[in-house]
Amino acid sequence: MAAVSVALGAATDPAAVVFASRAADEDWFCFEQPERGRAALATLGCATRLEAVGSKRFEAVANLWNDLARNARSDSPSGLAGGGPVVVGGFAFADDGGSAPHWAGFEPASLVLPEVSISRRGDEVSMTLSTVVAADDDPQQVAERMAARAGALEQRPLPLLDPDPSHSSRVVGTMPPEHYEEAVAHAVDRIRAGGLEKVVLAREVQIHSAQPFSAPAIFGVLREAFSGCHVFAVGRGDQTLIAASPELLVRREGMRAATLALAGSTRRSADPAVDSHLGEQLLRSVKDREEQEIVVRRIVQTLKPLSVWVTAPEEPVIAKMANIQHLATPIRAQLREQIGAIELAGALHPTPAVGGEPHDVAAPLIPALEGLDRGWYAGPVGWTDLNGDGEFCVALRCALLGGNVARCYAGVGVVSGSDPAAELAETEVKLAALLPVLAS
């Protein structure tokens, strides 16, 4: 691998460059958290692909990246998070997930070394051009090819959504609501029978539009409306996975690791007094506190053998998003040894926030009760660099866009005190992050 980095102007919008410059069927990736120092990473093209399947998929792609990074020839990276050569992409929820036709291109483990990556933090912006070369490649030709790629880049404002489309969209559930309530009831019975504390069950809702969905326009709306979330879009072929996820799976910076346990949720209100009351009810909810404690306990247990210390507050806080509020517990760790972001993501995934506890018991129940292929929904999506630093969020509040069809996903944690009708209503609140944008 050969890579070169250059500084760009503060006015550069990484996502706007990628959306304006991408070719048809070209891999692309945008990953932002605007409230966190305007953090953004956007990439274009594929110099090489790292993929794997099965129970060792995280380890396999980590080894592929480590081998590539070990032999890399790169100028000094900028020091900016996401600066220098990176690989970007994600992982399916299940070891062999994404086999349904609509998940084509989204392999169970799939990271891409992009030809172009643009990173921003605050007013600092840098661009890295990467390529994979063979011993007999001509250095001059390689340099000219990279320069031509950079020279073809352009930046245009993201397009706007049509505020008054001429044709309305049609929203249909893949399964009827009654099926979901029955699945929750079966899960509650299984939990009360013993041997299972929690299982997360998801729904899929499809939006059929008269016009193809515009990923750039949707991305622009999401990053404005959900600036505290991880807003991302992953383009593979003619499909795009797009999301505004509230949940950080892991962030690795040197020997420090951070994650966020997120479980239990309620709606927001435009009335500040009502909104505050809803948050207080959530904090006092026995059912939601039980769900949250299960997630925190598992994450801490997973990190302890890898760390000198792990710290987590005794009480959760309320994390408020645009349309929903959650119980949240930030967890931090000082790592014992060099373990990269990919390996950390593999150790933590899936947390009980998206899987179940114990996972071995919950895992076979999830597809049986849901009746769908989650693909990358609830899997880790993010990036890592040459040093093993990086960031992966959980693919929640997401939709898979393909032509005129968008598939939206939302799930809830089922515990012994769960009520099927209430859990169905909670999925509606979570789906409301994307449905108004997609079903206009």
C-alpha positions as CSV (number, residue, x, y, z in Angstrom):
1,M,0.0,0.0,0.0
2,A,1.1,3.5,-0.9
3,A,-0.5,6.6,0.4
4,V,0.0,10.4,0.5
5,S,-1.9,13.0,2.6
6,V,-2.4,16.7,2.0
7,A,-4.2,19.4,3.9
8,L,-7.4,20.9,2.5
9,G,-9.2,24.2,3.1
10,A,-11.5,24.5,6.1
11,A,-14.5,25.0,3.9
12,T,-14.2,21.5,2.5
13,D,-17.3,19.4,3.2
14,P,-16.1,15.7,2.9
15,A,-19.5,14.3,2.2
16,A,-20.2,16.9,-0.5
17,V,-17.0,16.0,-2.3
18,V,-17.8,12.3,-2.3
19,F,-21.4,12.7,-3.4
20,A,-20.4,15.1,-6.2
21,S,-17.5,13.0,-7.4
22,R,-18.6,9.4,-7.1
23,A,-19.1,7.3,-10.3
24,A,-21.9,4.8,-10.8
25,D,-21.5,1.6,-8.8
26,E,-18.5,3.0,-7.0
27,D,-18.0,2.2,-3.3
28,W,-18.4,5.2,-1.1
29,F,-18.7,5.9,2.6
30,C,-19.7,8.9,4.8
31,F,-19.5,8.9,8.6
32,E,-20.2,12.0,10.7
33,Q,-21.0,13.1,14.2
34,P,-21.5,16.9,13.8
35,E,-21.7,17.7,17.5
36,R,-18.4,16.0,18.2
37,G,-16.1,18.7,16.8
38,R,-17.7,18.5,13.3
39,A,-16.1,15.1,13.0
40,A,-16.5,13.7,9.5
41,L,-14.9,11.1,7.3
42,A,-15.9,10.5,3.7
43,T,-14.3,8.1,1.2
44,L,-14.5,7.2,-2.4
45,G,-13.4,4.2,-4.5
46,C,-11.8,0.8,-3.6
47,A,-8.1,0.2,-3.8
48,T,-8.6,-3.2,-2.2
49,R,-11.3,-5.1,-0.3
50,L,-10.9,-7.0,3.0
51,E,-13.7,-9.6,3.5
52,A,-14.5,-12.6,5.6
53,V,-17.4,-14.8,6.8
54,G,-18.0,-16.9,9.8
55,S,-17.3,-16.8,13.5
56,K,-13.7,-15.6,13.0
57,R,-14.6,-12.8,10.6
58,F,-13.5,-9.9,12.8
59,E,-10.1,-11.6,13.5
60,A,-9.7,-12.4,9.8
61,V,-10.2,-8.9,8.5
62,A,-8.1,-7.5,11.3
63,N,-5.2,-9.7,10.3
64,L,-5.7,-8.7,6.6
65,W,-5.6,-5.0,7.6
66,N,-2.6,-5.5,10.0
67,D,-0.6,-7.2,7.2
68,L,-1.4,-4.4,4.8
69,A,-0.7,-1.7,7.3
70,R,2.6,-3.3,8.3
71,N,4.0,-2.9,4.8
72,A,2.4,0.5,4.0
73,R,4.4,3.3,2.5
74,S,2.8,6.5,3.7
75,D,3.9,10.0,4.4
76,S,3.3,11.2,8.0
77,P,-0.4,11.1,8.7
78,S,-2.0,14.4,9.8
79,G,-2.7,13.2,13.3
80,L,-6.4,14.0,12.6
81,A,-8.9,11.3,13.6
82,G,-9.5,9.4,10.4
83,G,-6.5,11.1,8.7
84,G,-4.0,9.1,6.8
85,P,-4.8,5.7,5.3
86,V,-8.0,4.1,6.6
87,V,-10.3,1.1,5.9
88,V,-14.0,1.7,6.2
89,G,-17.1,-0.5,6.1
90,G,-18.9,-2.8,8.4
91,F,-20.1,-6.1,9.6
92,A,-23.4,-8.0,9.4
93,F,-25.2,-8.7,12.7
94,A,-24.8,-12.4,12.3
95,D,-21.7,-14.3,11.3
96,D,-23.3,-15.3,8.0
97,G,-25.8,-12.4,7.7
98,G,-26.7,-10.5,4.6
99,S,-27.5,-13.5,2.4
100,A,-30.9,-12.1,1.2
101,P,-30.7,-10.6,-2.3
102,H,-31.3,-7.1,-1.2
103,W,-28.2,-7.2,1.0
104,A,-26.0,-8.0,-2.1
105,G,-22.6,-6.2,-1.7
106,F,-22.9,-6.1,2.1
107,E,-20.8,-9.1,3.1
108,P,-20.7,-10.5,6.7
109,A,-17.4,-8.7,7.1
110,S,-16.4,-6.1,4.5
111,L,-13.8,-3.3,4.9
112,V,-12.6,-1.2,2.0
113,L,-9.3,0.6,1.5
114,P,-10.6,3.7,-0.3
115,E,-8.7,5.4,-3.1
116,V,-9.7,8.8,-1.6
117,S,-10.5,9.6,2.0
118,I,-11.3,13.1,3.4
119,S,-11.2,13.7,7.2
120,R,-12.4,16.7,9.1
121,R,-12.3,17.7,12.8
122,G,-13.2,21.3,13.6
123,D,-11.5,23.4,10.9
124,E,-8.8,20.9,10.1
125,V,-9.4,18.9,6.9
126,S,-7.0,16.5,5.2
127,M,-7.2,14.2,2.2
128,T,-5.4,10.9,1.7
129,L,-4.9,9.1,-1.6
130,S,-4.2,5.4,-1.3
131,T,-3.4,2.6,-3.7
132,V,-2.1,-0.9,-3.7
133,V,1.0,-1.5,-5.9
134,A,3.0,-4.5,-7.1
135,A,6.7,-4.8,-7.4
136,D,6.7,-4.2,-11.1
137,D,4.4,-1.1,-11.1
138,D,6.0,2.0,-12.5
139,P,6.2,4.6,-9.7
140,Q,5.6,7.5,-12.1
141,Q,2.4,5.9,-13.5
142,V,1.2,5.2,-10.0
143,A,1.7,8.8,-9.0
144,E,0.0,10.1,-12.2
145,R,-3.0,7.8,-11.6
146,M,-3.3,9.1,-8.0
147,A,-3.0,12.7,-9.1
148,A,-5.6,12.2,-11.8
149,R,-8.0,10.8,-9.2
150,A,-7.5,13.9,-7.0
151,G,-7.8,16.3,-10.0
152,A,-11.2,14.9,-10.9
153,L,-12.7,15.6,-7.4
154,E,-15.3,18.4,-7.1
155,Q,-17.6,19.8,-4.4
156,R,-21.2,20.7,-4.7
157,P,-23.9,21.4,-2.1
158,L,-25.9,18.3,-1.2
159,P,-29.2,18.2,-3.0
160,L,-32.4,19.0,-1.1
161,L,-35.4,16.7,-0.6
162,D,-38.5,17.6,-2.6
163,P,-40.7,19.3,-0.1
164,D,-43.9,18.6,-2.1
165,P,-43.4,15.4,-4.1
166,S,-46.1,14.8,-6.8
167,H,-46.5,11.1,-5.8
168,S,-47.0,9.9,-2.2
169,S,-45.0,6.9,-0.9
170,R,-46.5,3.7,0.3
171,V,-45.5,2.2,3.7
172,V,-45.9,-1.5,4.3
173,G,-44.7,-3.8,7.0
174,T,-42.8,-6.9,5.9
175,M,-44.8,-8.7,8.5
176,P,-48.1,-7.6,10.0
177,P,-48.0,-5.8,13.4
178,E,-49.7,-8.8,15.0
179,H,-46.8,-11.0,14.0
180,Y,-44.4,-8.8,15.9
181,E,-46.6,-8.7,19.0
182,E,-46.8,-12.5,18.9
183,A,-43.0,-12.7,18.6
184,V,-42.6,-10.5,21.7
185,A,-45.1,-12.6,23.6
186,H,-43.2,-15.8,22.7
187,A,-40.0,-14.2,23.8
188,V,-41.5,-13.1,27.1
189,D,-42.7,-16.7,27.7
190,R,-39.2,-18.0,26.9
191,I,-37.6,-15.6,29.3
192,R,-40.0,-16.4,32.2
193,A,-39.3,-20.1,31.6
194,G,-35.7,-19.4,32.6
195,G,-32.3,-19.5,31.0
196,L,-32.7,-16.2,29.1
197,E,-32.7,-12.7,30.5
198,K,-33.2,-10.6,27.4
199,V,-33.6,-10.8,23.6
200,V,-33.8,-8.0,21.1
201,L,-36.4,-8.4,18.3
202,A,-36.5,-6.2,15.2
203,R,-39.1,-5.3,12.6
204,E,-38.7,-4.3,8.9
205,V,-40.9,-1.7,7.3
206,Q,-40.7,-1.0,3.6
207,I,-41.3,2.4,1.9
208,H,-42.2,2.2,-1.8
209,S,-41.6,5.5,-3.6
210,A,-42.6,6.7,-7.1
211,Q,-39.1,8.0,-7.5
212,P,-35.7,6.5,-6.6
213,F,-34.5,7.6,-3.2
214,S,-31.7,10.3,-3.1
215,A,-29.1,9.2,-0.6
216,P,-27.3,12.6,-0.7
217,A,-30.5,14.5,0.1
218,I,-31.4,12.0,2.9
219,F,-27.9,12.2,4.4
220,G,-28.1,16.0,4.4
221,V,-31.4,16.0,6.3
222,L,-30.2,13.4,8.8
223,R,-27.0,15.2,9.7
224,E,-29.0,18.4,10.3
225,A,-31.7,16.7,12.4
226,F,-29.5,14.3,14.3
227,S,-26.3,16.1,14.9
228,G,-25.5,14.2,18.1
229,C,-25.8,10.8,16.4
230,H,-23.4,8.9,14.2
231,V,-24.8,9.7,10.7
232,F,-23.5,7.4,8.1
233,A,-24.1,6.2,4.6
234,V,-22.4,3.1,3.0
235,G,-22.8,2.8,-0.8
236,R,-22.3,-0.6,-2.4
237,G,-23.4,-1.1,-6.0
238,D,-26.8,0.5,-6.3
239,Q,-27.6,0.0,-2.6
240,T,-27.0,2.4,0.2
241,L,-27.2,1.7,3.9
242,I,-28.0,5.0,5.6
243,A,-28.5,5.8,9.3
244,A,-28.6,8.2,12.2
245,S,-27.4,5.9,15.0
246,P,-27.3,7.0,18.6
247,E,-25.1,4.1,19.8
248,L,-21.3,4.0,19.9
249,L,-20.0,0.4,19.9
250,V,-16.3,1.4,20.5
251,R,-13.9,4.2,20.0
252,R,-10.2,3.4,20.3
253,E,-7.7,6.2,20.8
254,G,-4.2,4.9,21.7
255,M,-4.6,2.8,24.8
256,R,-8.0,4.2,25.7
257,A,-11.3,2.7,24.6
258,A,-14.8,4.2,25.0
259,T,-18.3,2.8,24.4
260,L,-21.9,3.7,25.2
261,A,-24.4,1.3,26.8
262,L,-27.8,2.3,25.4
263,A,-31.0,0.5,26.3
264,G,-34.5,1.7,27.3
265,S,-36.2,4.5,25.5
266,T,-39.2,6.7,25.4
267,R,-40.6,9.5,23.1
268,R,-39.8,13.2,23.2
269,S,-42.3,16.0,23.6
270,A,-42.3,19.6,22.3
271,D,-43.4,20.7,25.8
272,P,-40.2,20.9,28.0
273,A,-42.1,20.0,31.1
274,V,-43.7,16.9,29.5
275,D,-40.3,16.0,27.9
276,S,-38.6,16.2,31.3
277,H,-41.4,14.1,32.9
278,L,-41.0,11.4,30.3
279,G,-37.3,11.3,31.0
280,E,-37.9,10.9,34.7
281,Q,-40.4,8.1,34.1
282,L,-37.7,6.4,32.0
283,L,-35.2,6.7,34.8
284,R,-37.6,5.1,37.3
285,S,-38.8,2.4,34.9
286,V,-38.0,-1.0,36.5
287,K,-38.3,-2.7,33.1
288,D,-36.0,-0.3,31.3
289,R,-33.5,-0.1,34.1
290,E,-33.3,-3.9,34.1
291,E,-32.7,-3.8,30.3
292,Q,-29.9,-1.2,30.7
293,E,-28.2,-3.0,33.6
294,I,-27.9,-6.2,31.5
295,V,-26.1,-4.3,28.7
296,V,-23.7,-2.5,31.1
297,R,-22.8,-5.6,32.9
298,R,-21.9,-7.5,29.7
299,I,-19.8,-4.7,28.3
300,V,-17.8,-4.3,31.5
301,Q,-17.3,-8.1,31.7
302,T,-16.0,-8.1,28.1
303,L,-13.6,-5.2,28.6
304,K,-12.1,-6.2,32.0
305,P,-9.8,-9.0,30.7
306,L,-8.5,-6.6,28.0
307,S,-8.0,-3.6,30.3
308,V,-6.0,-2.2,33.2
309,W,-9.2,-0.6,34.4
310,V,-12.8,-0.1,33.3
311,T,-15.1,2.6,34.7
312,A,-18.9,3.0,34.4
313,P,-21.2,5.3,36.3
314,E,-23.5,3.6,38.8
315,E,-26.5,5.4,37.5
316,P,-27.5,5.9,33.8
317,V,-28.2,9.3,32.3
318,I,-30.8,10.4,29.8
319,A,-29.5,10.8,26.2
320,K,-31.9,13.0,24.2
321,M,-32.1,12.7,20.4
322,A,-34.4,14.6,18.1
323,N,-37.4,12.3,18.5
324,I,-36.4,9.9,21.3
325,Q,-34.6,9.7,24.6
326,H,-32.6,6.7,26.0
327,L,-31.0,5.5,29.1
328,A,-27.3,5.8,28.5
329,T,-24.2,4.7,30.4
330,P,-20.8,5.9,29.1
331,I,-18.1,3.2,29.7
332,R,-14.3,3.9,29.4
333,A,-11.3,1.6,29.7
334,Q,-7.5,1.8,29.7
335,L,-6.4,-1.1,27.5
336,R,-3.8,-3.6,28.8
337,E,-2.2,-4.2,25.5
338,Q,-2.3,-3.1,21.8
339,I,-5.7,-4.3,20.5
340,G,-7.1,-2.6,17.5
341,A,-10.5,-1.1,16.9
342,I,-11.6,-4.0,14.7
343,E,-10.7,-6.6,17.4
344,L,-12.5,-4.5,20.1
345,A,-15.6,-4.3,17.9
346,G,-15.5,-8.1,17.5
347,A,-15.1,-8.6,21.2
348,L,-18.1,-6.4,22.1
349,H,-20.5,-7.3,19.2
350,P,-23.3,-8.0,19.7
351,T,-24.0,-6.3,23.0
352,P,-27.3,-7.2,24.7
353,A,-28.6,-3.9,23.4
354,V,-29.0,-5.5,20.0
355,G,-28.7,-9.2,20.7
356,G,-29.6,-10.8,24.0
357,E,-28.3,-12.2,27.2
358,P,-27.0,-14.8,27.3
359,H,-26.1,-14.4,23.6
360,D,-25.7,-18.1,22.9
361,V,-29.3,-18.7,24.0
362,A,-30.7,-15.6,22.3
363,A,-28.9,-15.9,18.9
364,P,-31.0,-18.8,17.4
365,L,-34.2,-17.2,18.7
366,I,-33.7,-13.9,16.9
367,P,-34.1,-15.0,13.3
368,A,-36.7,-17.6,14.2
369,L,-39.0,-15.0,15.9
370,E,-38.2,-12.0,13.6
371,G,-38.5,-13.8,10.3
372,L,-36.1,-11.5,8.5
373,D,-32.4,-11.2,7.5
374,R,-31.0,-8.4,9.5
375,G,-28.0,-8.0,7.2
376,W,-25.9,-5.1,8.5
377,Y,-28.7,-3.8,10.7
378,A,-27.5,-3.8,14.3
379,G,-23.9,-4.6,13.1
380,P,-20.8,-2.5,13.6
381,V,-20.1,0.2,10.9
382,G,-17.1,2.5,11.0
383,W,-13.4,2.9,10.3
384,T,-9.8,2.2,11.5
385,D,-6.4,3.6,10.7
386,L,-2.8,2.4,10.5
387,N,-2.4,2.6,14.3
388,G,-5.4,0.6,15.1
389,D,-7.3,3.6,16.3
390,G,-10.9,4.0,15.0
391,E,-14.5,4.1,15.7
392,F,-17.5,1.8,15.1
393,C,-21.1,2.6,15.8
394,V,-24.0,0.2,15.8
395,A,-26.2,0.3,12.7
396,L,-29.4,1.5,14.2
397,R,-32.2,3.8,13.0
398,C,-31.1,2.7,9.5
399,A,-32.6,2.1,6.1
400,L,-31.3,0.1,3.1
401,L,-32.1,2.1,0.0
402,G,-32.3,0.4,-3.4
403,G,-34.0,2.2,-6.2
404,N,-37.6,3.0,-5.3
405,V,-37.6,0.8,-2.2
406,A,-36.3,1.6,1.3
407,R,-36.2,-1.0,4.0
408,C,-36.3,0.5,7.6
409,Y,-35.3,-1.4,10.7
410,A,-36.1,-0.9,14.4
411,G,-35.9,-3.2,17.4
412,V,-36.6,-3.3,21.1
413,G,-35.2,-5.3,24.0
414,V,-37.6,-7.8,25.4
415,V,-37.3,-8.7,29.1
416,S,-39.6,-10.5,31.5
417,G,-41.7,-7.3,32.1
418,S,-42.2,-6.5,28.4
419,D,-45.7,-5.8,27.1
420,P,-46.2,-6.7,23.4
421,A,-48.3,-3.7,22.5
422,A,-45.9,-1.3,24.3
423,E,-42.9,-2.9,22.5
424,L,-44.6,-2.5,19.1
425,A,-45.3,1.2,20.0
426,E,-41.6,1.6,20.8
427,T,-40.5,0.4,17.4
428,E,-42.9,3.0,15.9
429,V,-41.1,5.8,17.9
430,K,-37.7,4.5,16.6
431,L,-38.9,4.2,13.0
432,A,-40.0,7.8,13.2
433,A,-36.4,8.9,12.9
434,L,-36.4,7.9,9.2
435,L,-40.0,7.4,8.1
436,P,-40.9,11.2,7.8
437,V,-37.8,11.7,5.7
438,L,-38.4,8.7,3.4
439,A,-42.1,8.6,3.2
440,S,-42.7,12.3,2.3
